[in-house]
């Protein structure tokens, strides 16, 4: 829950108070005294940042220090300088070549910690390929396909992988529990006054991730979810950007009305579909309405993410470009997905989100701008 809360606050801060640049390449070459938020294709950090850094984009290169947290959703990350607090990243490929003052949480395709990497907190990593050549002072909790441990782990370790390799330089100073597809593995001389135990129960977890993995059930599904969500958001944004912008006008004063109209949509449309199927001449219309309704449910959180980003842009009069808003919407969609996976409460959150989203869009269709603003 801590991770979810921090991501949510980070997203809101980015949208409401950030210093987001336009799309394209972004170079930070002057010291920043406060929290910094950016979205772009390539971001380079060549000057110290005294606060947090929150990034959404293609490539991120951190060449100078960050004295707060680093939160990023990027295609590729290269971290070569000190981060004082936590690092939380969703990434295609990450190379960590520096010291991190607290926890490192990674969701990605390929993660490499070089010999220069030093994690002073815990390392939690869910990725396809994982290589650890550096030192972890806290606990180790990793799940992946190919896992190589060739560094030092001070606290307890939990390792789940299809293929686990223990390198010649590996050292474990506390208990190790692991699961490997080939069964027991040779830890050689890496166990320092401790022991490693093969845990068959971990087999059930090998393709499952916790709530903090955005509700996906495997690394491949996680990557697929990000890519497919980005594609759908791009298409929706390109086709309906004017509709999203208009739907957010007056939304703050019509929140309850939007929620009410959205509930009517979620409850009323299925009833109309059922009625259409009961009438022979209405079957084609019922099939068409069913397809539209199912689509709206499956991609509702993506539509909601775009609506949230447009609302925050209009409310704070930001000049965000197309790609900036697309990446921000993707980050928002991830947060919404996290929230909706909370047991029991997630259903209520989903209903509220979908109701407000489709209610606002319905009001845009039914009421002209002036009438909406008067209410």
C-alpha positions as CSV (number, residue, x, y, z in Angstrom):
1,X,0.0,0.0,0.0
2,X,2.9,2.3,0.7
3,X,4.1,1.9,-2.9
4,X,0.6,2.6,-4.3
5,X,0.2,5.7,-2.2
6,X,3.6,7.1,-3.2
7,X,2.9,6.5,-6.9
8,X,-0.5,8.1,-6.6
9,X,0.9,11.2,-4.8
10,X,3.7,11.4,-7.3
11,X,1.3,11.3,-10.2
12,X,-0.9,14.0,-8.7
13,X,2.1,16.2,-7.9
14,X,3.5,15.8,-11.4
15,X,0.2,16.9,-12.9
16,X,-0.7,19.6,-10.5
17,X,2.6,21.3,-9.5
18,X,5.3,19.9,-11.8
19,X,7.6,21.5,-14.2
20,X,6.9,19.3,-17.1
21,X,8.7,20.1,-20.3
22,X,7.3,19.6,-23.8
23,X,7.9,16.4,-25.8
24,X,11.3,15.5,-27.1
25,X,14.7,15.6,-25.6
26,X,15.1,17.1,-22.1
27,X,18.4,18.1,-20.6
28,X,18.6,19.0,-16.9
29,X,21.9,20.9,-16.7
30,X,21.2,23.3,-13.9
31,X,20.7,22.4,-10.2
32,X,17.1,22.0,-9.1
33,X,16.2,22.9,-5.5
34,X,12.7,21.4,-5.5
35,X,10.9,18.3,-6.8
36,X,11.2,17.8,-10.5
37,X,8.7,16.2,-13.0
38,X,9.3,15.6,-16.6
39,X,7.8,13.6,-19.6
40,X,9.7,13.2,-22.8
41,X,11.4,10.9,-25.2
42,X,14.9,11.2,-23.8
43,X,15.8,12.8,-20.4
44,X,19.3,13.4,-19.2
45,X,20.1,14.5,-15.7
46,X,23.5,16.3,-15.6
47,X,23.0,18.5,-12.6
48,X,22.0,17.7,-8.9
49,X,18.4,17.6,-7.9
50,X,17.7,18.4,-4.2
51,X,14.1,16.9,-4.2
52,X,12.4,14.0,-5.8
53,X,12.6,13.2,-9.5
54,X,9.5,11.7,-11.3
55,X,9.9,10.7,-14.9
56,X,7.7,9.3,-17.7
57,X,9.3,8.7,-21.1
58,X,11.5,6.7,-23.4
59,X,15.1,6.9,-22.0
60,X,16.4,8.2,-18.7
61,X,20.1,8.8,-18.0
62,X,20.9,10.0,-14.5
63,X,24.5,11.4,-14.4
64,X,24.2,13.5,-11.3
65,X,22.9,13.1,-7.7
66,X,19.2,13.0,-6.6
67,X,18.7,13.9,-2.9
68,X,15.2,12.5,-2.8
69,X,13.3,9.6,-4.4
70,X,13.5,8.6,-8.0
71,X,10.2,7.3,-9.6
72,X,10.1,6.5,-13.3
73,X,8.2,4.7,-16.0
74,X,10.6,4.5,-18.9
75,X,11.9,2.3,-21.7
76,X,15.5,2.3,-20.6
77,X,17.3,3.7,-17.5
78,X,21.0,4.2,-16.8
79,X,21.7,5.3,-13.3
80,X,25.3,6.3,-12.7
81,X,25.0,8.6,-9.7
82,X,23.8,8.7,-6.1
83,X,20.1,8.6,-5.1
84,X,19.6,9.4,-1.5
85,X,16.2,7.8,-0.9
86,X,14.0,5.2,-2.6
87,X,14.1,4.2,-6.3
88,X,10.9,2.8,-7.8
89,X,10.9,2.1,-11.5
90,X,8.9,0.3,-14.3
91,X,11.4,-0.1,-17.1
92,X,12.2,-2.2,-20.2
93,X,16.0,-2.3,-19.3
94,X,17.7,-0.9,-16.2
95,X,21.4,-0.5,-15.5
96,X,22.2,0.5,-11.9
97,X,25.8,1.7,-11.6
98,X,25.7,3.7,-8.4
99,X,24.7,3.9,-4.7
100,X,21.0,4.0,-3.6
101,X,20.4,5.3,-0.1
102,X,17.3,3.2,0.6
103,X,15.1,0.7,-1.2
104,X,15.1,-0.3,-4.9
105,X,11.9,-1.6,-6.4
106,X,12.0,-2.6,-10.1
107,X,9.5,-4.0,-12.5
108,X,11.0,-4.6,-15.9
109,X,12.4,-6.8,-18.7
110,X,16.1,-6.7,-17.9
111,X,17.7,-5.4,-14.7
112,X,21.5,-5.2,-14.2
113,X,23.3,-4.1,-11.0
114,X,26.9,-3.5,-11.8
115,X,29.9,-4.0,-9.5
116,X,29.6,-0.4,-8.5
117,X,25.9,-0.7,-7.4
118,X,25.3,-0.5,-3.6
119,X,21.7,-0.7,-2.3
120,X,21.6,0.3,1.3
121,X,17.9,-0.7,1.7
122,X,16.0,-3.7,0.4
123,X,16.0,-4.9,-3.2
124,X,12.6,-6.1,-4.6
125,X,12.8,-7.0,-8.3
126,X,10.4,-8.6,-10.8
127,X,11.9,-8.9,-14.2
128,X,12.8,-11.3,-17.1
129,X,16.6,-11.3,-16.7
130,X,18.2,-10.2,-13.5
131,X,22.0,-9.8,-12.8
132,X,23.3,-8.6,-9.4
133,X,27.0,-7.9,-9.3
134,X,26.9,-5.3,-6.6
135,X,26.0,-5.2,-2.9
136,X,22.6,-5.2,-1.2
137,X,22.6,-4.2,2.5
138,X,19.0,-5.0,3.1
139,X,16.7,-7.9,2.1
140,X,16.6,-9.5,-1.3
141,X,13.3,-10.5,-2.9
142,X,13.5,-11.3,-6.6
143,X,11.5,-13.2,-9.2
144,X,12.6,-13.7,-12.7
145,X,13.4,-16.0,-15.6
146,X,17.2,-16.0,-15.7
147,X,18.8,-14.9,-12.4
148,X,22.5,-14.3,-11.7
149,X,23.7,-13.5,-8.2
150,X,27.4,-12.5,-8.1
151,X,27.4,-9.8,-5.4
152,X,26.9,-9.5,-1.6
153,X,23.6,-9.9,0.2
154,X,23.6,-8.9,3.9
155,X,20.0,-9.8,5.0
156,X,17.6,-12.6,4.1
157,X,17.1,-13.6,0.5
158,X,14.1,-14.9,-1.4
159,X,15.0,-15.9,-4.9
160,X,12.6,-17.4,-7.5
161,X,13.8,-18.1,-11.0
162,X,13.6,-20.5,-13.9
163,X,17.3,-20.6,-14.1
164,X,19.4,-19.4,-11.1
165,X,23.2,-19.0,-11.3
166,X,25.4,-18.3,-8.3
167,X,28.6,-16.5,-9.3
168,X,32.1,-16.9,-7.9
169,X,31.9,-13.6,-6.1
170,X,28.5,-14.2,-4.5
171,X,28.2,-14.0,-0.7
172,X,25.1,-14.5,1.4
173,X,25.3,-13.4,5.1
174,X,21.7,-14.5,6.1
175,X,19.2,-17.2,5.4
176,X,18.3,-18.0,1.7
177,X,15.1,-19.5,0.4
178,X,14.9,-20.2,-3.3
179,X,13.0,-22.0,-6.0
180,X,14.7,-23.1,-9.3
181,X,13.1,-25.0,-12.1
182,X,15.9,-27.6,-12.0
183,X,15.7,-28.2,-8.3
184,X,18.6,-27.8,-5.9
185,X,21.5,-25.6,-6.9
186,X,25.1,-25.4,-5.7
187,X,25.8,-22.3,-3.7
188,X,29.5,-23.2,-3.7
189,X,31.3,-21.1,-1.0
190,X,28.9,-18.2,-1.1
191,X,27.0,-19.0,2.2
192,X,28.7,-17.2,5.1
193,X,27.7,-18.9,8.4
194,X,24.2,-19.5,7.0
195,X,22.3,-22.0,4.8
196,X,20.1,-22.1,1.7
197,X,16.9,-24.0,1.5
198,X,15.0,-25.1,-1.5
199,X,11.3,-24.2,-1.0
200,X,8.9,-26.1,-3.2
201,X,6.0,-23.8,-2.2
202,X,7.6,-21.0,-4.2
203,X,6.7,-22.9,-7.4
204,X,3.2,-21.4,-7.0
205,X,4.7,-17.9,-7.0
206,X,7.0,-18.3,-10.0
207,X,4.5,-16.8,-12.4
208,X,2.6,-14.6,-9.9
209,X,3.4,-11.2,-8.7
210,X,2.1,-9.3,-5.7
211,X,-0.4,-6.4,-5.7
212,X,2.4,-4.0,-6.3
213,X,3.1,-5.5,-9.8
214,X,0.0,-3.8,-11.2
215,X,-2.2,-6.8,-11.0
216,X,-0.6,-8.8,-13.8
217,X,0.2,-12.5,-13.3
218,X,3.5,-12.9,-15.0
219,X,6.5,-10.9,-16.3
220,X,5.3,-11.4,-19.9
221,X,1.8,-10.3,-19.0
222,X,3.2,-7.3,-17.2
223,X,5.2,-6.2,-20.3
224,X,2.2,-7.0,-22.5
225,X,-0.1,-4.9,-20.3
226,X,2.2,-1.8,-20.5
227,X,2.7,-2.1,-24.3
228,X,-1.0,-2.7,-25.1
229,X,-2.1,0.0,-22.7
230,X,0.2,2.5,-24.3
231,X,-1.1,1.5,-27.8
232,X,-4.8,1.9,-26.7
233,X,-4.1,5.2,-25.0
234,X,-2.3,6.5,-28.1
235,X,-5.2,5.6,-30.3
236,X,-7.9,7.0,-28.0
237,X,-5.9,10.1,-27.4
238,X,-5.3,10.7,-31.2
239,X,-9.0,10.1,-32.1
240,X,-10.8,11.8,-29.2
241,X,-8.5,14.4,-27.7
242,X,-11.2,17.1,-28.2
243,X,-13.8,15.0,-26.5
244,X,-11.6,14.4,-23.5
245,X,-10.7,18.1,-23.2
246,X,-14.4,19.2,-23.5
247,X,-15.6,16.6,-21.0
248,X,-13.4,17.9,-18.3
249,X,-14.8,21.5,-18.5
250,X,-17.0,22.0,-15.5
251,X,-16.4,18.5,-14.2
252,X,-15.4,19.7,-10.8
253,X,-18.9,21.3,-10.3
254,X,-20.7,18.4,-11.9
255,X,-18.9,15.5,-10.2
256,X,-22.1,14.0,-8.6
257,X,-24.1,14.5,-11.7
258,X,-21.4,12.7,-13.7
259,X,-21.3,9.9,-11.2
260,X,-25.1,9.6,-11.5
261,X,-25.1,9.5,-15.3
262,X,-22.3,7.0,-15.2
263,X,-24.3,4.7,-12.9
264,X,-27.2,4.9,-15.3
265,X,-24.8,3.9,-18.1
266,X,-23.3,1.0,-16.2
267,X,-26.7,-0.3,-15.1
268,X,-29.0,0.8,-17.8
269,X,-27.1,-0.3,-20.9
270,X,-27.0,-4.0,-19.9
271,X,-30.8,-3.8,-19.3
272,X,-31.3,-2.3,-22.7
273,X,-29.1,-5.0,-24.3
274,X,-31.1,-7.7,-22.6
275,X,-34.3,-6.1,-23.9
276,X,-32.9,-5.9,-27.4
277,X,-32.1,-9.6,-27.4
278,X,-35.7,-10.4,-26.3
279,X,-36.9,-8.7,-29.5
280,X,-35.9,-10.5,-32.6
281,X,-35.5,-7.3,-34.6
282,X,-33.3,-5.9,-31.9
283,X,-30.7,-8.6,-31.9
284,X,-28.3,-6.9,-34.3
285,X,-28.5,-3.7,-32.2
286,X,-28.0,-5.8,-29.1
287,X,-24.8,-7.4,-30.4
288,X,-23.4,-4.0,-31.4
289,X,-24.3,-2.5,-28.1
290,X,-22.8,-5.5,-26.3
291,X,-19.5,-5.0,-28.1
292,X,-19.3,-1.3,-27.3
293,X,-20.2,-1.9,-23.6
294,X,-17.7,-4.7,-23.2
295,X,-15.0,-2.5,-24.8
296,X,-15.9,0.3,-22.4
297,X,-15.5,-2.0,-19.4
298,X,-12.2,-3.6,-20.5
299,X,-10.6,-0.2,-21.3
300,X,-12.4,1.9,-18.9
301,X,-9.4,2.6,-16.7
302,X,-7.4,3.8,-19.8
303,X,-10.3,6.1,-20.8
304,X,-10.4,7.4,-17.2
305,X,-6.6,8.0,-17.2
306,X,-6.9,10.2,-20.2
307,X,-9.8,12.1,-18.6
308,X,-7.8,12.6,-15.4
309,X,-4.8,14.0,-17.3
310,X,-6.9,16.4,-19.3
311,X,-8.7,17.5,-16.2
312,X,-5.4,18.3,-14.4
313,X,-4.0,20.0,-17.5
314,X,-7.0,22.3,-17.9
315,X,-7.4,23.0,-14.2
316,X,-3.7,24.0,-13.8
317,X,-3.4,25.6,-17.3
318,X,-0.4,23.5,-18.3
319,X,1.0,23.4,-21.8
320,X,1.6,19.7,-22.0
321,X,2.1,18.2,-25.5
322,X,0.6,15.1,-27.0
323,X,3.3,12.7,-26.0
324,X,3.7,14.2,-22.5
325,X,0.0,13.6,-21.9
326,X,0.1,10.1,-23.4
327,X,2.9,9.0,-21.1
328,X,1.2,10.7,-18.1
329,X,-2.0,8.9,-19.0
330,X,-0.1,5.6,-19.1
331,X,1.4,6.3,-15.6
332,X,-2.1,7.2,-14.4
333,X,-3.5,4.0,-15.9
334,X,-1.0,2.0,-14.0
335,X,-1.9,3.7,-10.7
336,X,-5.6,3.1,-11.4
337,X,-4.9,-0.5,-12.1
338,X,-3.1,-0.8,-8.8
339,X,-6.0,0.7,-6.9
340,X,-8.6,-1.5,-8.6
341,X,-6.7,-4.7,-7.6
342,X,-7.3,-4.1,-3.9
343,X,-9.5,-6.9,-2.6
344,X,-13.2,-5.8,-2.2
345,X,-12.4,-2.1,-2.2
346,X,-11.1,-2.4,-5.7
347,X,-14.6,-3.2,-7.0
348,X,-16.0,-0.1,-5.4
349,X,-13.1,2.0,-6.8
350,X,-13.7,0.6,-10.3
351,X,-17.4,1.5,-10.2
352,X,-16.7,5.0,-9.0
353,X,-14.0,5.6,-11.6
354,X,-16.0,4.2,-14.5
355,X,-19.2,6.0,-13.4
356,X,-17.5,9.4,-13.3
357,X,-15.6,8.8,-16.5
358,X,-18.5,7.7,-18.7
359,X,-20.9,10.1,-16.9
360,X,-18.7,13.1,-17.8
361,X,-18.5,11.9,-21.4
362,X,-22.3,11.4,-21.5
363,X,-22.9,14.8,-20.1
364,X,-20.7,16.3,-22.9
365,X,-22.9,14.6,-25.5
366,X,-26.2,15.6,-23.9
367,X,-25.4,19.1,-22.8
368,X,-23.7,22.0,-24.6
369,X,-20.8,23.7,-22.9
370,X,-22.8,26.7,-21.6
371,X,-25.5,24.7,-20.1
372,X,-23.0,22.4,-18.3
373,X,-21.1,25.4,-16.9
374,X,-24.3,26.9,-15.4
375,X,-25.1,23.7,-13.4
